[in-house]
């Protein structure tokens, strides 16, 4: 995989992955101060099929794990599937409490 630049853009509530000057993939989120709800994973169509979205989710989760002050709610189906495929990373997931 070519050099990829991972960026957190808190003012835009997103994480991005770029390859050179090209925006490759975006993760949108909502942060309420305790949890980060990841609402959308998007890869530019010409870059799909190369694992960029998985790489972006991995880097974003690592970023959030390192900060240690938020739990993740995977609203986006792709992110939920990523966590299902990476159960060792599930420690950062927000547990929903039953009423």
C-alpha positions in Angstrom: 0.0 0.0 0.0 1.4 3.4 -1.0 2.1 6.0 1.7 -1.1 7.1 3.3 -1.6 10.3 5.2 -4.1 9.9 8.1 -5.6 13.1 9.5 -8.1 13.9 12.2 -10.2 17.0 11.3 -12.2 17.7 14.5 -13.7 20.9 13.1 -15.2 18.9 10.3 -16.0 15.9 12.6 -14.1 13.5 10.4 -11.0 11.4 9.9 -9.5 11.3 6.4 -7.0 9.2 4.5 -5.1 10.7 1.6 -2.7 9.1 -0.9 -0.5 12.0 -2.1 -2.9 14.8 -3.0 -5.9 12.5 -3.4 -8.5 12.2 -0.8 -9.1 8.4 -0.6 -11.5 7.7 2.3 -13.4 9.6 5.0 -15.0 8.6 8.3 -17.6 11.0 9.6 -18.5 11.0 13.3 -20.5 12.8 16.0 -18.8 13.4 19.4 -20.9 14.1 22.5 -17.9 14.3 24.9 -18.2 10.7 26.1 -18.8 8.8 22.9 -17.9 9.0 19.3 -20.7 7.7 17.0 -19.1 6.8 13.7 -21.8 7.6 11.2 -20.3 7.0 7.8 -17.4 5.4 6.1 -16.9 6.6 2.5 -14.2 5.7 0.0 -14.0 7.6 -3.3 -15.2 5.2 -6.0 -12.0 5.1 -8.0 -10.1 4.0 -4.8 -12.6 1.3 -3.7 -11.5 -2.3 -3.4 -8.0 -1.6 -2.0 -8.6 -1.8 1.7 -8.5 2.0 2.3 -11.7 2.1 4.4 -10.4 -0.7 6.7 -7.1 1.1 7.0 -8.9 4.3 7.9 -11.1 2.7 10.5 -8.0 1.0 12.0 -6.1 4.2 12.3 -9.2 6.1 13.7 -9.8 3.5 16.3 -6.1 3.5 17.3 -6.3 7.3 17.6 -9.4 7.0 19.8 -7.8 4.2 21.9 -4.7 6.3 22.4 -6.7 9.3 23.6 -8.6 7.0 26.0 -11.4 9.3 26.8 -14.2 8.2 24.4 -16.1 5.0 23.6 -17.2 4.2 20.0 -20.7 3.7 18.8 -20.5 2.1 15.3 -23.6 3.5 13.6 -22.2 2.8 10.1 -22.6 -0.8 9.0 -19.1 -0.9 7.6 -17.6 0.1 11.0 -19.8 -2.4 12.8 -18.6 -5.1 10.5 -15.0 -4.0 11.0 -15.3 -4.4 14.8 -17.0 -7.8 14.3 -13.9 -8.8 12.3 -11.5 -7.4 14.9 -12.9 -8.5 18.3 -9.6 -7.7 20.0 -10.4 -4.0 19.4 -13.9 -4.2 20.9 -12.8 -2.8 24.3 -13.4 0.7 23.0 -17.0 0.0 22.1 -19.8 1.7 24.0 -22.0 -0.9 25.8 -25.7 -0.2 25.4 -27.6 -0.6 28.6 -31.0 -2.2 28.7 -33.9 -0.2 30.1 
